[in-house]
Amino acid sequence: MVSWPDDYDGAWTLGASAQRSGIGLHSGQQVCVTLQPSQRPGVWVSWPSSEGSEPLRLKPSQVRDSPLCTTLELGERRLATVEHLLAAVAGCGLTHVHLEVEGSEVPLLDGSAQGWVEAIAEAGMAPAATPASARPQLQQPIALHRGSSVITATPAEQFMLVGVIDFPQPAIGRQQCALALTPERFVAEIAPARTFGFREQVDQLRAAGLIQGGALDNALVCDGDHWLNPPLRYPDEPVRHKLLDLIGDLALVGFPRAQVLVYRGSHGLHTDLAAVLADRSDAQP
Ligand SMILES: [Zn+2]
């Protein structure tokens, strides 16, 4: 049993390395990520199989909103479907980690962050030798929207999340989830929640060549008033997954001491907030 950090104030790396491989959502190819300990703060990535690949530090400014997932633009390279891996890293409290990647995307595993949490648990958590990067400070509330979708961040003692989703499909409907996040609560209540999609989309996306690797074993698929592949891991698994995505999209900027409330969120809206938080962090002395 791993003992997770109590909060997000410490500096933590891995005790050893751990690897996961699987099918990439977009390419349908086998892809592999090795998580390694690091003594430098931040999330670093390298491609050991290509010569002269220097480790790069991941930054919020590299995030691109692409259909279905979050992609990082790293010079010549792109790294797609990073959000569940980054959610697991930040959600578990890791502040220093090095990712060795084979391929141009991160394996989807079961559509949740569970596999990455298990990899982190396998490697163990160890105190890092250098301090973690500062968390974003919030003096004033932030409110952003895209159409009727809204995200707000208001100053608070700790990182608190409130998510609300509202879908016309009766199997989902209106769901809400609120929690004060800690690594332990992330692992127990958020990490296992899987991606969800809709039956109509699956055929369209497949036809467009976008989800070669997408199958009924790595996403919950909703067909109006029922799920094609029950059982759910939580009755409100979809809204928990939305919070998982939000955590992943904030991972590179750090968790603000704020209550973040998101109504009908999307990766685009989450990354809008991350960009504002990153600007405020840069403004810190
Ligand atoms: Zn997701």
Boltz pocket constraint, residues with backbone or C-beta under 6 A from the ligand:
constraints:
  - pocket:
      binder: B
      contacts: [[A, 68], [A, 83], [A, 84], [A, 111], [A, 195], [A, 241], [A, 244], [A, 245]]
      max_distance: 6.0
